[in-house]
Amino acid sequence: MKVLIVIPALNPDSGLIGYVDTLLSHGYEDILVVDDGSRTDCRFIFDAIEAKEGCRILRHHVNLGKGRALKDAMRYFLDECDKDRISGIITVDSDGQHTVEDVNKVAACMEGNPNSLILGARDFYGGGVPPKSLFGNRCTRIALKLFIGGDIHDTQTGLRGIPSSLVERFSTLSGDRFEYETVQLIDAIHSGIDIKEVSIQTIYINNNSETHFNPIKDSIKIYRVIFGTFIRYALSSLSSFVVDYGVFCGMFHMLSGSFTESRAIWISTAAARVISSLFNYTINKKLVFKSGRGPETLFMYYGLCIVQMACSAALVSLVSAVIPVQIAKIIVDTLLFVISYRLQKRFIFGERLKDRP
């Protein structure tokens, strides 16, 4: 199996030359190194690599970020590589964390799974992991699982196998820096793309001191990607409540002189719920989840609303046997709020591969 090895690099040391030599000696004949705006004193490293047969250098005159480097490499693959000979891309970091043996594992897995995203997964529980890396991966894994739905052990791995069937799709995703790799995972999860993890060695060079990852700036971008949709969902729900309350008050004011108070309340409540639910559906479809799916989502949405109301009533009745009903209502509806988010995101408005043109 022939693949294009992609190595994004920013200010690498001369060890990158030896690493490329090792890859070449193990039969990897196509290697693309992206110089992402490195210092001029690193130029000799890229020149030495470019002089080797089968190696190309893609240069950014200024630092554009790892995400942009990876996407530009994908465009190179789409425009320049022979797809009949090269079946995909394997991305590796430039600091020596990914051994050739582990690259071989990813390549073998990708060969047997030509439509899957392959991740080289490190063992974060075996010791030797810098505390900030361990903490960062655990937090991202939990957040991704809770708000997106994927159970991925190594969310920050740079060793990934991307078969040719996925390259064009991934080349158009948003994100120019470290958040891009999280965007890639989220897109794969939302679209039902199979994700396979291959166990690799856990290696940190000099306690990961050479990393260009900014723990504050880059973490904010990553968590903004993960939490962004949920925050929009919460704001949509809040605005729908405002619409519901406003319509109810307006209708009740107009009807109170013509109907009994009880009937005015029922009519106003029904009208407010119909209008606010249509508002909520439209906002969720167009702005929150940005779904391109058809009108079947309307029926699925209202089906979920009915089930959610029934579950709320049943669970509140059950839980109120041990705690006050007011507290039970808050707990149950908060839980159902999160579950509804997951169901809408994944099954109602979520894009699937078969829905794409």
N, C-alpha and C positions, 0 to 999 in steps of 0.2 A: 504494500500500500504506500503510495506516494502522497506526502502532505507538504504544505507550506508551513515552515516554522516561522512564527512571528515573534520578534523580541522588541518590545518598546523599551527605549533606554534614555535615561536622563543622567548625564555626568557619570557614566560607568567607569570602573577602574579597568586596568589592562587585563584582569582575569576574564573579561568577556571574550577576548580573543581566543584564549585557551578553551573556553566553554564552547565556542563555535567550532573549533577544531575537533572537539570531542563529538559534537553532533554530526559533523561531516564524516568522521571515522566510523560512525555507527550507521551510515547509509542514508542520512538525511541530506538530500542533494539540493534542496531548495530552501534557502534561509533568507528572510527579509528582516533586517534590523531597522527600526525607526528611531532616528536621532531626533528626539523631541526637544530641540533647542539647547543642546548641551554646550558647555563652556568650550572655548577655542582650544584649550589645552587637552581636550579629549579627542580632538580631530584625528590624531594619529591612530587611535583605536578604530574608528570607523573606516579610515583609509585602509588599514591593514586587513580588516574584514572584507571590505569591498573588493580587494585584490584577489580574494579567494574564489575559485570557480564555484558557481552555484549560489553565491551570496550577492545580495543587493542591499543598498542603503537608501532609505527614504528619509529625506531631511526636512525638518521644520526649522526655519530660521529663528523662531522664538518658541518658547515653551507653550504648547497648546493643551497639554494634559494627556493623561494615559488613555482616556476614552477616545479622544480625537486621534491619537496615534493608532489605536486598534481599528477604528473605523476607516482611517485612510489606508491601513494595511488591507482591510477587506475590499476596499475599492480597487486596490492594486490587484488583488486576487481575481476579482470579477473582470477587470479590464485586460490584464496581462497574462494570466495563467491559463494553461491548457487544461480545461476541466476533464478531458478524457484521461489525462495522465495524473493530475493532482486532484484528490478527492475531498480535500478540506484543509482547514487551518488548525494548527495547534499553537496556542499562545503560551509563552513562558516568560518569566521575569528575568531581568538581566543581572541579578545579583548572585546567581548560583544556587538559589534555593531549590531548584527543580533538577534533580538528577536525570541523566539520560535514561536510566532504567525506568524512572517514573514517566518520562515522556513516551517510552515504548509501551507502557501500560495503557496510557491514554490512547495512543495510536491503535493498539490492538482492540480496545473497546469500541473505538469509533468505527473501525473496519466492520465489526459485527453489528453495529447499530447506526446505520447511515442517516437516520433521521432524528438522532438524539443529541442533546447537548451533554458533553462529557466533562465532568469536573474532577480534578485531582484533589481529593479530600485528605487533609492532614488530621492526625489524631491529637486533639487538644487536651486529652486527659492523660497522656502518657508522660508528662513532665517535659521540662526544657523549653517551655513556651513563655516568652516575655509576658509579664502580667498585663500590659496594655493590649497586647494582641489577643490574649485569652479573654479578657473582659470585653473587648470590642466585638469579637466573633460571637460570644455567647449572647450579648445584648442584641446584635443584629439577627442572630438566628431566632431568638424568641420573638422579636418584633415582626420578622418576616412570617413566621409561622402563625402568629396571632392575627395580623392584619392583612396578610396576603394569602396564606394558606399552604405554603410550601414547607416541607420538613427537610431542610438542607443542612448538612452538618458543617460544611465549610463554605460560608457565604462570601468569603473574601479571597478565595484562591485565585491566583493568576494563571494557573496551569489548567487550560480548558481546551477541549477538542470541539471544533465547530465544523460539522460536515458541510459540503458545498450546498446542500439543500437549505441551509439556514443562514448562509453568509449574507445574501442580499437583504434578507429581513433584518438581521442584526446590524447591518451597516447603516440603516436609516433610523435607528433608535436615538433618543435624546441623551444628552449627557456628554461632556467633553473631558471630565476628569475622573476621579476614582468612583464617583457615583454611577458612571456608565455601567460598570460590571453588575451593580445591583439592579439597574434598569433592565439589563439583559436577563437576569434571573426572574424578575417580576413579569416581563413579557413572556418568557417561556412558560411560567406557571399559569398565567392568565389564558394563554393560547392552547394549553393542553399539550405542549411540546414535552416529550419524554426527557427527563433529566436523570442521568446515571452518574453515580459517584464511584470513583476508583481510589482505593486506599493508597496514599503515597507517604514518603518519609516526611517527617517534620523537622525541617532544617531552618535555623535562623542564623545568618552570618553576623557575627559581632553583636549578638542580642538584638538584631534587626535595627542597628543604629544607622544604617545607610538608607533606610526607607525615606521616600519623599512624601509619605502620607502625613498630612497635618491632622492630628487627632481631634482638633476642635473644628477647624474650617471644613475639612472633608467629611467629618462625621455629621455635621449639620446638613450638608448636601445629601448624604446618604439617607438620613432619617427623614428629611423632607420628602424624598422620593417615596419612602415606605409609608409615611403617615399622611402624605398629601391628599390622597383620595378620601381617607377616613375623615380628615378635617373638613373637606368639602361636603361630605355626607352629613356630618354633624351640623354644619351651617345650613344645609338644605333642609334638614329636619326642623331646625329652629325657625327658619323663614316660613316653613309650611305651617308651623304652629301659629305664627303671627297672622298668616293669611286665614287660617281656620278661626282664630279668635276674632279677627276683624270682620269676617263675613258673618259669623254668629251674632256679634253685637249689632251689626247693621241690619241684618234680617230681623232680629228680635225687636229692634226699635220700630221697624216698619210694620211688623205684624201684631205687635202688642195691642194696638187699638182695634183690630178686627177679629182677633181670635182670643180664646182663653189663654192664660199664661202657660199652662201645660202644653197645649197644642202649639203655641208659638215657639216654645223651647224645642219640641220635637222637630218641627219643620226647619227651624233655624239650624239645629244641630245637623240634620241630614244634608241640608244645602251646603253648610260650611264644610262638612266632611267630604262631600263629592268634589267641591271646588278645590279644597286644599290637597286632596289626594291626587287629583289630576295635575295640580301645580307641582307637587312633590315628584310624581312620576316623570313629568317633562324635564324638570331640573336634573333629576338623577340620571336620566337617559342621555340628555344633551350635554350637561356641564360636569356632573360628578364622575360618571363612569365613561362618558364620551363613547357611547355604544352606537355601532352601526347596524345593529340587528333590527329586524322587522317588527311589524305590529303585534306579533305573538307575545312580545314582552309585556304588553299592556295586560293581557289575560293572566300571564304568570305573576305579574306584580300584584294584581288584585287578589289572586289566589293566595299569595303569600300574606297579604293584609288580613284576609279572612282567617287563615290558620293562625297568624300571630295574635289576633284578637281572642280567638278561642283558647289558645295556649295561655295567654295572659290571665283570662278569667279563671281557667282551671287551676293554674299554678298559684295564683294569689289566694284562691279559696283553700288550696292545700296548705300553703305555707302559713297562712293567717291563723292556723290552728295552734301554732307555737310562738308566733311573733305578731305584733300589732299589724292590722291590715294596711295601714299607711306605709309602714316600713316594708312590708311584704311587696306592696305595689312598686315601690322604688327599686327594690332588688330585682324583682322579676322583669320589669320593663327595661331596666338597664341591660340585663343579660340578653333579653330578646332583641334589644336595639343592636347589640354587637352581632348576634347571630343573623339578624336580618341584613346587616351590612355585608357579612360574608356571603350569604345566599344571593343577594342582589349582584354583588361583584362577580361571583363565580358562575352562577347558573342563569340569572335573568338577563343581566346586561353584559356579561363577560363575552369577549370575542373568542371564537373558536377557529381552529385552522380551516375547517370546512366552510366557515362563513367568509373567509377571505377570497377575493377574486383570483 
